């Protein structure tokens, strides 16, 4: 596969995963608007923007002044992450960039996959956010998540398990590892605040990751911090756990570059193995919040390094050098 084609599929996967991550965070926050006090909503917006790497949301006044300051502004805060074309991380911007990636590899995409991707982009481009907000604040975000699930199902059913599919999936899971590490680090950091214990509960984190029901079946409805972090870090069967995502990255890299998966390991394979070891060796019991935050920030940096090594090995390598392995 040509390196430029591989890069397009890789970035298509990353943009699709980025849309879903933003949509999940927005759904969590918008579903809280009706029954949460203003100080909790303010903290929630600060957490959402912090996780997404957006400029921080300013603190508001307390009491009645906070109610009037936060609730009307929720429309602006959500709109910035949904339809603001000047924001490179908004749902609209990411969907348009993903569609551009798909356009450039249109010949390699099954018709059903391209149709689903194109229809999703046209839908969000033509959506009236104010009209959707009037019906229900989370209505548009919920539909975006459903369309992303449809896209994932069509990809799973229609694409052959060739290099194109592997690079698309590799982009998705590298993006997921980085986002999940930032999400867990941010939740730990916000949990250190005295007023944040009830506002950003560990049950809320499970709901963002779609893991609340799984947690209740395996543990209990009494949500505990160390068990939540253990589940979202080390569970091999949970799609949004770090261990699950890193294992998928190892498998995809082995399919893309079988020689690089043997000793001596190619740099991307070596970094993926390092991530696996870090996650599997990390104790899941109680620990200091500072230590846990540093651990997840370290995983975020390693995920970014894995991305750079993957690009260097399979996309931006010098033609004179040939393939990395």
LUMTORTI-947892 format. One record per residue (C-alpha): residue number from 1; x, y, z. Coordinates in steps of 0.2 Angstrom, whole numbers, plus 5000, padded with zeros to 4 digits. Example, Ala and Ser with C-alpha at 12.3 -4.5 7.8 and 13.67 -1.06 7.14 Angstrom:
<rs>
<r><num>1</num><px>5062</px><py>4978</py><pz>5039</pz></r>
<r><num>2</num><px>5068</px><py>4995</py><pz>5036</pz></r>
</rs>
This chain:
<rs>
<r><num>1</num><px>5000</px><py>5000</py><pz>5000</pz></r>
<r><num>2</num><px>5006</px><py>5017</py><pz>4996</pz></r>
<r><num>3</num><px>5011</px><py>5028</py><pz>5011</pz></r>
<r><num>4</num><px>4999</px><py>5042</py><pz>5007</pz></r>
<r><num>5</num><px>4985</px><py>5030</py><pz>5005</pz></r>
<r><num>6</num><px>4989</px><py>5022</py><pz>5022</pz></r>
<r><num>7</num><px>4990</px><py>5039</py><pz>5030</pz></r>
<r><num>8</num><px>4972</px><py>5044</py><pz>5023</pz></r>
<r><num>9</num><px>4965</px><py>5028</py><pz>5031</pz></r>
<r><num>10</num><px>4974</px><py>5031</py><pz>5047</pz></r>
<r><num>11</num><px>4968</px><py>5049</py><pz>5049</pz></r>
<r><num>12</num><px>4950</px><py>5044</py><pz>5044</pz></r>
<r><num>13</num><px>4950</px><py>5032</py><pz>5059</pz></r>
<r><num>14</num><px>4957</px><py>5045</py><pz>5070</pz></r>
<r><num>15</num><px>4945</px><py>5058</py><pz>5065</pz></r>
<r><num>16</num><px>4930</px><py>5046</py><pz>5067</pz></r>
<r><num>17</num><px>4936</px><py>5041</py><pz>5085</pz></r>
<r><num>18</num><px>4939</px><py>5060</py><pz>5089</pz></r>
<r><num>19</num><px>4921</px><py>5064</py><pz>5085</pz></r>
<r><num>20</num><px>4914</px><py>5050</py><pz>5096</pz></r>
<r><num>21</num><px>4925</px><py>5055</py><pz>5110</pz></r>
<r><num>22</num><px>4919</px><py>5073</py><pz>5110</pz></r>
<r><num>23</num><px>4901</px><py>5067</py><pz>5107</pz></r>
<r><num>24</num><px>4902</px><py>5056</py><pz>5123</pz></r>
<r><num>25</num><px>4908</px><py>5070</py><pz>5134</pz></r>
<r><num>26</num><px>4895</px><py>5082</py><pz>5127</pz></r>
<r><num>27</num><px>4881</px><py>5069</py><pz>5130</pz></r>
<r><num>28</num><px>4887</px><py>5067</py><pz>5148</pz></r>
<r><num>29</num><px>4886</px><py>5085</py><pz>5151</pz></r>
<r><num>30</num><px>4870</px><py>5090</py><pz>5142</pz></r>
<r><num>31</num><px>4861</px><py>5076</py><pz>5151</pz></r>
<r><num>32</num><px>4865</px><py>5084</py><pz>5167</pz></r>
<r><num>33</num><px>4858</px><py>5101</py><pz>5163</pz></r>
<r><num>34</num><px>4840</px><py>5098</py><pz>5170</pz></r>
<r><num>35</num><px>4844</px><py>5092</py><pz>5187</pz></r>
<r><num>36</num><px>4861</px><py>5098</py><pz>5193</pz></r>
<r><num>37</num><px>4865</px><py>5114</py><pz>5202</pz></r>
<r><num>38</num><px>4875</px><py>5127</py><pz>5193</pz></r>
<r><num>39</num><px>4892</px><py>5124</py><pz>5202</pz></r>
<r><num>40</num><px>4892</px><py>5106</py><pz>5197</pz></r>
<r><num>41</num><px>4888</px><py>5111</py><pz>5179</pz></r>
<r><num>42</num><px>4902</px><py>5124</py><pz>5179</pz></r>
<r><num>43</num><px>4914</px><py>5111</py><pz>5185</pz></r>
<r><num>44</num><px>4907</px><py>5099</py><pz>5172</pz></r>
<r><num>45</num><px>4910</px><py>5111</py><pz>5158</pz></r>
<r><num>46</num><px>4928</px><py>5114</py><pz>5164</pz></r>
<r><num>47</num><px>4931</px><py>5096</py><pz>5164</pz></r>
<r><num>48</num><px>4924</px><py>5093</py><pz>5147</pz></r>
<r><num>49</num><px>4935</px><py>5107</py><pz>5139</pz></r>
<r><num>50</num><px>4950</px><py>5102</py><pz>5149</pz></r>
<r><num>51</num><px>4949</px><py>5084</py><pz>5143</pz></r>
<r><num>52</num><px>4947</px><py>5090</py><pz>5125</pz></r>
<r><num>53</num><px>4962</px><py>5102</py><pz>5126</pz></r>
<r><num>54</num><px>4951</px><py>5117</py><pz>5124</pz></r>
<r><num>55</num><px>4954</px><py>5134</py><pz>5132</pz></r>
<r><num>56</num><px>4947</px><py>5133</py><pz>5150</pz></r>
<r><num>57</num><px>4930</px><py>5139</py><pz>5155</pz></r>
<r><num>58</num><px>4930</px><py>5154</py><pz>5167</pz></r>
<r><num>59</num><px>4923</px><py>5151</py><pz>5184</pz></r>
<r><num>60</num><px>4906</px><py>5159</py><pz>5188</pz></r>
<r><num>61</num><px>4898</px><py>5167</py><pz>5203</pz></r>
<r><num>62</num><px>4889</px><py>5156</py><pz>5216</pz></r>
<r><num>63</num><px>4871</px><py>5155</py><pz>5221</pz></r>
<r><num>64</num><px>4858</px><py>5163</py><pz>5210</pz></r>
<r><num>65</num><px>4870</px><py>5173</py><pz>5200</pz></r>
<r><num>66</num><px>4878</px><py>5156</py><pz>5195</pz></r>
<r><num>67</num><px>4861</px><py>5149</py><pz>5189</pz></r>
<r><num>68</num><px>4859</px><py>5164</py><pz>5177</pz></r>
<r><num>69</num><px>4877</px><py>5163</py><pz>5171</pz></r>
<r><num>70</num><px>4879</px><py>5145</py><pz>5167</pz></r>
<r><num>71</num><px>4862</px><py>5138</py><pz>5160</pz></r>
<r><num>72</num><px>4860</px><py>5151</py><pz>5146</pz></r>
<r><num>73</num><px>4879</px><py>5149</py><pz>5142</pz></r>
<r><num>74</num><px>4877</px><py>5130</py><pz>5140</pz></r>
<r><num>75</num><px>4871</px><py>5133</py><pz>5122</pz></r>
<r><num>76</num><px>4886</px><py>5143</py><pz>5117</pz></r>
<r><num>77</num><px>4898</px><py>5130</py><pz>5126</pz></r>
<r><num>78</num><px>4890</px><py>5115</py><pz>5117</pz></r>
<r><num>79</num><px>4888</px><py>5124</py><pz>5100</pz></r>
<r><num>80</num><px>4907</px><py>5128</py><pz>5100</pz></r>
<r><num>81</num><px>4910</px><py>5109</py><pz>5101</pz></r>
<r><num>82</num><px>4897</px><py>5104</py><pz>5089</pz></r>
<r><num>83</num><px>4895</px><py>5117</py><pz>5074</pz></r>
<r><num>84</num><px>4909</px><py>5129</py><pz>5076</pz></r>
<r><num>85</num><px>4919</px><py>5127</py><pz>5060</pz></r>
<r><num>86</num><px>4933</px><py>5138</py><pz>5067</pz></r>
<r><num>87</num><px>4936</px><py>5125</py><pz>5081</pz></r>
<r><num>88</num><px>4947</px><py>5111</py><pz>5073</pz></r>
<r><num>89</num><px>4941</px><py>5099</py><pz>5086</pz></r>
<r><num>90</num><px>4922</px><py>5102</py><pz>5084</pz></r>
<r><num>91</num><px>4911</px><py>5088</py><pz>5078</pz></r>
<r><num>92</num><px>4908</px><py>5097</py><pz>5061</pz></r>
<r><num>93</num><px>4927</px><py>5101</py><pz>5058</pz></r>
<r><num>94</num><px>4932</px><py>5083</py><pz>5062</pz></r>
<r><num>95</num><px>4918</px><py>5075</py><pz>5052</pz></r>
<r><num>96</num><px>4923</px><py>5086</py><pz>5037</pz></r>
<r><num>97</num><px>4941</px><py>5081</py><pz>5038</pz></r>
<r><num>98</num><px>4936</px><py>5063</py><pz>5040</pz></r>
<r><num>99</num><px>4926</px><py>5065</py><pz>5024</pz></r>
<r><num>100</num><px>4941</px><py>5073</py><pz>5015</pz></r>
<r><num>101</num><px>4951</px><py>5058</py><pz>5020</pz></r>
<r><num>102</num><px>4938</px><py>5047</py><pz>5013</pz></r>
<r><num>103</num><px>4937</px><py>5056</py><pz>4997</pz></r>
<r><num>104</num><px>4955</px><py>5054</py><pz>4994</pz></r>
<r><num>105</num><px>4954</px><py>5035</py><pz>4995</pz></r>
<r><num>106</num><px>4937</px><py>5034</py><pz>4987</pz></r>
<r><num>107</num><px>4943</px><py>5020</py><pz>4975</pz></r>
<r><num>108</num><px>4948</px><py>5009</py><pz>4990</pz></r>
<r><num>109</num><px>4932</px><py>5012</py><pz>5000</pz></r>
<r><num>110</num><px>4917</px><py>5001</py><pz>4998</pz></r>
<r><num>111</num><px>4902</px><py>5011</py><pz>4992</pz></r>
<r><num>112</num><px>4892</px><py>5007</py><pz>5008</pz></r>
<r><num>113</num><px>4906</px><py>5014</py><pz>5019</pz></r>
<r><num>114</num><px>4908</px><py>5030</py><pz>5008</pz></r>
<r><num>115</num><px>4890</px><py>5033</py><pz>5008</pz></r>
<r><num>116</num><px>4888</px><py>5031</py><pz>5027</pz></r>
<r><num>117</num><px>4903</px><py>5043</py><pz>5030</pz></r>
<r><num>118</num><px>4897</px><py>5056</py><pz>5017</pz></r>
<r><num>119</num><px>4879</px><py>5056</py><pz>5023</pz></r>
<r><num>120</num><px>4885</px><py>5059</py><pz>5041</pz></r>
<r><num>121</num><px>4895</px><py>5074</py><pz>5036</pz></r>
<r><num>122</num><px>4881</px><py>5081</py><pz>5025</pz></r>
<r><num>123</num><px>4869</px><py>5078</py><pz>5040</pz></r>
<r><num>124</num><px>4879</px><py>5088</py><pz>5053</pz></r>
<r><num>125</num><px>4883</px><py>5101</py><pz>5040</pz></r>
<r><num>126</num><px>4865</px><py>5104</py><pz>5036</pz></r>
<r><num>127</num><px>4859</px><py>5102</py><pz>5054</pz></r>
<r><num>128</num><px>4851</px><py>5117</py><pz>5063</pz></r>
<r><num>129</num><px>4859</px><py>5117</py><pz>5080</pz></r>
<r><num>130</num><px>4847</px><py>5129</py><pz>5088</pz></r>
<r><num>131</num><px>4832</px><py>5119</py><pz>5082</pz></r>
<r><num>132</num><px>4839</px><py>5103</py><pz>5089</pz></r>
<r><num>133</num><px>4843</px><py>5112</py><pz>5105</pz></r>
<r><num>134</num><px>4825</px><py>5118</py><pz>5107</pz></r>
<r><num>135</num><px>4819</px><py>5100</py><pz>5106</pz></r>
<r><num>136</num><px>4832</px><py>5093</py><pz>5118</pz></r>
<r><num>137</num><px>4850</px><py>5099</py><pz>5122</pz></r>
<r><num>138</num><px>4857</px><py>5082</py><pz>5119</pz></r>
<r><num>139</num><px>4847</px><py>5077</py><pz>5103</pz></r>
<r><num>140</num><px>4859</px><py>5081</py><pz>5090</pz></r>
<r><num>141</num><px>4874</px><py>5073</py><pz>5100</pz></r>
<r><num>142</num><px>4864</px><py>5057</py><pz>5102</pz></r>
<r><num>143</num><px>4860</px><py>5056</py><pz>5084</pz></r>
<r><num>144</num><px>4879</px><py>5059</py><pz>5080</pz></r>
<r><num>145</num><px>4883</px><py>5044</py><pz>5091</pz></r>
<r><num>146</num><px>4870</px><py>5033</py><pz>5082</pz></r>
<r><num>147</num><px>4877</px><py>5038</py><pz>5065</pz></r>
<r><num>148</num><px>4895</px><py>5034</py><pz>5071</pz></r>
<r><num>149</num><px>4889</px><py>5017</py><pz>5077</pz></r>
<r><num>150</num><px>4881</px><py>5014</py><pz>5060</pz></r>
<r><num>151</num><px>4897</px><py>5019</py><pz>5052</pz></r>
<r><num>152</num><px>4907</px><py>5007</py><pz>5063</pz></r>
<r><num>153</num><px>4895</px><py>4993</py><pz>5059</pz></r>
<r><num>154</num><px>4896</px><py>4996</py><pz>5040</pz></r>
<r><num>155</num><px>4915</px><py>4996</py><pz>5041</pz></r>
<r><num>156</num><px>4915</px><py>4980</py><pz>5051</pz></r>
<r><num>157</num><px>4903</px><py>4972</py><pz>5038</pz></r>
<r><num>158</num><px>4909</px><py>4978</py><pz>5022</pz></r>
<r><num>159</num><px>4928</px><py>4981</py><pz>5022</pz></r>
<r><num>160</num><px>4940</px><py>4966</py><pz>5019</pz></r>
<r><num>161</num><px>4953</px><py>4964</py><pz>5033</pz></r>
<r><num>162</num><px>4967</px><py>4971</py><pz>5022</pz></r>
<r><num>163</num><px>4979</px><py>4985</py><pz>5024</pz></r>
<r><num>164</num><px>4967</px><py>4998</py><pz>5022</pz></r>
<r><num>165</num><px>4956</px><py>4991</py><pz>5036</pz></r>
<r><num>166</num><px>4971</px><py>4989</py><pz>5047</pz></r>
<r><num>167</num><px>4977</px><py>5007</py><pz>5046</pz></r>
<r><num>168</num><px>4959</px><py>5013</py><pz>5048</pz></r>
<r><num>169</num><px>4957</px><py>5003</py><pz>5064</pz></r>
<r><num>170</num><px>4975</px><py>5007</py><pz>5070</pz></r>
<r><num>171</num><px>4971</px><py>5026</py><pz>5069</pz></r>
<r><num>172</num><px>4955</px><py>5023</py><pz>5079</pz></r>
<r><num>173</num><px>4963</px><py>5014</py><pz>5093</pz></r>
<r><num>174</num><px>4979</px><py>5025</py><pz>5094</pz></r>
<r><num>175</num><px>4967</px><py>5040</py><pz>5096</pz></r>
<r><num>176</num><px>4957</px><py>5030</py><pz>5109</pz></r>
<r><num>177</num><px>4972</px><py>5027</py><pz>5119</pz></r>
<r><num>178</num><px>4977</px><py>5045</py><pz>5120</pz></r>
<r><num>179</num><px>4960</px><py>5051</py><pz>5124</pz></r>
<r><num>180</num><px>4956</px><py>5038</py><pz>5137</pz></r>
<r><num>181</num><px>4973</px><py>5042</py><pz>5146</pz></r>
<r><num>182</num><px>4969</px><py>5061</py><pz>5146</pz></r>
<r><num>183</num><px>4951</px><py>5057</py><pz>5152</pz></r>
<r><num>184</num><px>4957</px><py>5047</py><pz>5166</pz></r>
<r><num>185</num><px>4970</px><py>5059</py><pz>5171</pz></r>
<r><num>186</num><px>4958</px><py>5073</py><pz>5170</pz></r>
<r><num>187</num><px>4945</px><py>5064</py><pz>5181</pz></r>
<r><num>188</num><px>4958</px><py>5060</py><pz>5194</pz></r>
<r><num>189</num><px>4965</px><py>5078</py><pz>5194</pz></r>
<r><num>190</num><px>4947</px><py>5086</py><pz>5196</pz></r>
<r><num>191</num><px>4943</px><py>5073</py><pz>5209</pz></r>
<r><num>192</num><px>4957</px><py>5081</py><pz>5220</pz></r>
<r><num>193</num><px>4947</px><py>5097</py><pz>5222</pz></r>
<r><num>194</num><px>4937</px><py>5097</py><pz>5238</pz></r>
<r><num>195</num><px>4920</px><py>5102</py><pz>5229</pz></r>
<r><num>196</num><px>4922</px><py>5090</py><pz>5215</pz></r>
<r><num>197</num><px>4919</px><py>5073</py><pz>5224</pz></r>
<r><num>198</num><px>4900</px><py>5074</py><pz>5221</pz></r>
<r><num>199</num><px>4901</px><py>5084</py><pz>5205</pz></r>
<r><num>200</num><px>4912</px><py>5072</py><pz>5194</pz></r>
<r><num>201</num><px>4908</px><py>5056</py><pz>5202</pz></r>
<r><num>202</num><px>4916</px><py>5040</py><pz>5197</pz></r>
<r><num>203</num><px>4899</px><py>5033</py><pz>5191</pz></r>
<r><num>204</num><px>4899</px><py>5048</py><pz>5179</pz></r>
<r><num>205</num><px>4916</px><py>5043</py><pz>5172</pz></r>
<r><num>206</num><px>4909</px><py>5025</py><pz>5169</pz></r>
<r><num>207</num><px>4894</px><py>5032</py><pz>5160</pz></r>
<r><num>208</num><px>4905</px><py>5043</py><pz>5149</pz></r>
<r><num>209</num><px>4914</px><py>5027</py><pz>5144</pz></r>
<r><num>210</num><px>4899</px><py>5016</py><pz>5142</pz></r>
<r><num>211</num><px>4904</px><py>5005</py><pz>5156</pz></r>
<r><num>212</num><px>4892</px><py>5008</py><pz>5170</pz></r>
<r><num>213</num><px>4881</px><py>4993</py><pz>5167</pz></r>
<r><num>214</num><px>4897</px><py>4982</py><pz>5165</pz></r>
<r><num>215</num><px>4904</px><py>4988</py><pz>5182</pz></r>
<r><num>216</num><px>4887</px><py>4985</py><pz>5191</pz></r>
<r><num>217</num><px>4887</px><py>4967</py><pz>5185</pz></r>
<r><num>218</num><px>4905</px><py>4964</py><pz>5190</pz></r>
<r><num>219</num><px>4905</px><py>4973</py><pz>5206</pz></r>
<r><num>220</num><px>4890</px><py>4982</py><pz>5213</pz></r>
<r><num>221</num><px>4880</px><py>4998</py><pz>5212</pz></r>
<r><num>222</num><px>4892</px><py>5006</py><pz>5225</pz></r>
<r><num>223</num><px>4905</px><py>5013</py><pz>5214</pz></r>
<r><num>224</num><px>4922</px><py>5014</py><pz>5221</pz></r>
<r><num>225</num><px>4937</px><py>5024</py><pz>5214</pz></r>
<r><num>226</num><px>4950</px><py>5010</py><pz>5213</pz></r>
<r><num>227</num><px>4938</px><py>4998</py><pz>5205</pz></r>
<r><num>228</num><px>4933</px><py>5010</py><pz>5192</pz></r>
<r><num>229</num><px>4951</px><py>5014</py><pz>5188</pz></r>
<r><num>230</num><px>4955</px><py>4996</py><pz>5187</pz></r>
<r><num>231</num><px>4941</px><py>4992</py><pz>5175</pz></r>
<r><num>232</num><px>4945</px><py>5006</py><pz>5163</pz></r>
<r><num>233</num><px>4964</px><py>5003</py><pz>5164</pz></r>
<r><num>234</num><px>4966</px><py>4984</py><pz>5164</pz></r>
<r><num>235</num><px>4950</px><py>4975</py><pz>5159</pz></r>
<r><num>236</num><px>4954</px><py>4965</py><pz>5143</pz></r>
<r><num>237</num><px>4936</px><py>4964</py><pz>5137</pz></r>
<r><num>238</num><px>4930</px><py>4982</py><pz>5139</pz></r>
<r><num>239</num><px>4931</px><py>4991</py><pz>5122</pz></r>
<r><num>240</num><px>4936</px><py>5007</py><pz>5130</pz></r>
<r><num>241</num><px>4948</px><py>5001</py><pz>5143</pz></r>
<r><num>242</num><px>4967</px><py>5005</py><pz>5140</pz></r>
<r><num>243</num><px>4972</px><py>4987</py><pz>5140</pz></r>
<r><num>244</num><px>4959</px><py>4982</py><pz>5126</pz></r>
<r><num>245</num><px>4964</px><py>4996</py><pz>5115</pz></r>
<r><num>246</num><px>4983</px><py>4993</py><pz>5117</pz></r>
<r><num>247</num><px>4981</px><py>4974</py><pz>5113</pz></r>
<r><num>248</num><px>4971</px><py>4979</py><pz>5097</pz></r>
<r><num>249</num><px>4985</px><py>4991</py><pz>5092</pz></r>
<r><num>250</num><px>4998</px><py>4976</py><pz>5094</pz></r>
<r><num>251</num><px>4987</px><py>4965</py><pz>5084</pz></r>
<r><num>252</num><px>4985</px><py>4978</py><pz>5070</pz></r>
<r><num>253</num><px>5004</px><py>4982</py><pz>5070</pz></r>
<r><num>254</num><px>5008</px><py>4964</py><pz>5068</pz></r>
<r><num>255</num><px>4996</px><py>4962</py><pz>5053</pz></r>
<r><num>256</num><px>5003</px><py>4978</py><pz>5045</pz></r>
<r><num>257</num><px>5021</px><py>4973</py><pz>5048</pz></r>
<r><num>258</num><px>5024</px><py>4955</py><pz>5053</pz></r>
<r><num>259</num><px>5043</px><py>4956</py><pz>5052</pz></r>
<r><num>260</num><px>5043</px><py>4971</py><pz>5064</pz></r>
<r><num>261</num><px>5034</px><py>4961</py><pz>5076</pz></r>
<r><num>262</num><px>5049</px><py>4949</py><pz>5078</pz></r>
<r><num>263</num><px>5065</px><py>4952</py><pz>5087</pz></r>
<r><num>264</num><px>5072</px><py>4965</py><pz>5085</pz></r>
<r><num>265</num><px>5056</px><py>4974</py><pz>5087</pz></r>
<r><num>266</num><px>5052</px><py>4989</py><pz>5075</pz></r>
<r><num>267</num><px>5050</px><py>5005</py><pz>5085</pz></r>
<r><num>268</num><px>5031</px><py>5006</py><pz>5084</pz></r>
<r><num>269</num><px>5030</px><py>4988</py><pz>5090</pz></r>
<r><num>270</num><px>5042</px><py>4991</py><pz>5104</pz></r>
<r><num>271</num><px>5032</px><py>5006</py><pz>5110</pz></r>
<r><num>272</num><px>5016</px><py>4996</py><pz>5109</pz></r>
<r><num>273</num><px>5024</px><py>4983</py><pz>5120</pz></r>
<r><num>274</num><px>5030</px><py>4996</py><pz>5132</pz></r>
<r><num>275</num><px>5012</px><py>5002</py><pz>5134</pz></r>
<r><num>276</num><px>5006</px><py>4985</py><pz>5137</pz></r>
<r><num>277</num><px>5018</px><py>4982</py><pz>5150</pz></r>
<r><num>278</num><px>5014</px><py>4998</py><pz>5159</pz></r>
<r><num>279</num><px>4996</px><py>4995</py><pz>5159</pz></r>
<r><num>280</num><px>4997</px><py>4977</py><pz>5165</pz></r>
<r><num>281</num><px>5010</px><py>4980</py><pz>5178</pz></r>
<r><num>282</num><px>5001</px><py>4995</py><pz>5186</pz></r>
<r><num>283</num><px>4992</px><py>4991</py><pz>5203</pz></r>
<r><num>284</num><px>4974</px><py>4994</py><pz>5203</pz></r>
<r><num>285</num><px>4972</px><py>4997</py><pz>5222</pz></r>
<r><num>286</num><px>4971</px><py>5013</py><pz>5230</pz></r>
<r><num>287</num><px>4985</px><py>5025</py><pz>5227</pz></r>
<r><num>288</num><px>4989</px><py>5044</py><pz>5228</pz></r>
<r><num>289</num><px>4979</px><py>5055</py><pz>5216</pz></r>
<r><num>290</num><px>4995</px><py>5063</py><pz>5211</pz></r>
<r><num>291</num><px>5003</px><py>5046</py><pz>5207</pz></r>
<r><num>292</num><px>4988</px><py>5040</py><pz>5197</pz></r>
<r><num>293</num><px>4987</px><py>5057</py><pz>5187</pz></r>
<r><num>294</num><px>5006</px><py>5055</py><pz>5183</pz></r>
<r><num>295</num><px>5003</px><py>5037</py><pz>5177</pz></r>
<r><num>296</num><px>4990</px><py>5042</py><pz>5165</pz></r>
<r><num>297</num><px>4999</px><py>5057</py><pz>5159</pz></r>
<r><num>298</num><px>5014</px><py>5046</py><pz>5155</pz></r>
<r><num>299</num><px>5003</px><py>5034</py><pz>5145</pz></r>
<r><num>300</num><px>4996</px><py>5049</py><pz>5135</pz></r>
<r><num>301</num><px>5014</px><py>5054</py><pz>5131</pz></r>
<r><num>302</num><px>5018</px><py>5036</py><pz>5126</pz></r>
<r><num>303</num><px>5003</px><py>5036</py><pz>5115</pz></r>
<r><num>304</num><px>5008</px><py>5052</py><pz>5106</pz></r>
<r><num>305</num><px>5026</px><py>5044</py><pz>5104</pz></r>
<r><num>306</num><px>5018</px><py>5029</py><pz>5097</pz></r>
<r><num>307</num><px>5009</px><py>5039</py><pz>5084</pz></r>
<r><num>308</num><px>5025</px><py>5048</py><pz>5079</pz></r>
<r><num>309</num><px>5034</px><py>5031</py><pz>5077</pz></r>
<r><num>310</num><px>5020</px><py>5024</py><pz>5067</pz></r>
<r><num>311</num><px>5020</px><py>5039</py><pz>5055</pz></r>
<r><num>312</num><px>5039</px><py>5038</py><pz>5054</pz></r>
<r><num>313</num><px>5039</px><py>5019</py><pz>5050</pz></r>
<r><num>314</num><px>5025</px><py>5018</py><pz>5038</pz></r>
<r><num>315</num><px>5021</px><py>5035</py><pz>5031</pz></r>
<r><num>316</num><px>5035</px><py>5048</py><pz>5031</pz></r>
<r><num>317</num><px>5050</px><py>5036</py><pz>5029</pz></r>
<r><num>318</num><px>5062</px><py>5041</py><pz>5016</pz></r>
<r><num>319</num><px>5059</px><py>5031</py><pz>4999</pz></r>
<r><num>320</num><px>5078</px><py>5028</py><pz>4998</pz></r>
<r><num>321</num><px>5077</px><py>5018</py><pz>5015</pz></r>
<r><num>322</num><px>5062</px><py>5008</py><pz>5009</pz></r>
<r><num>323</num><px>5050</px><py>5000</py><pz>5021</pz></r>
<r><num>324</num><px>5056</px><py>5002</py><pz>5040</pz></r>
<r><num>325</num><px>5057</px><py>4983</py><pz>5041</pz></r>
</rs>
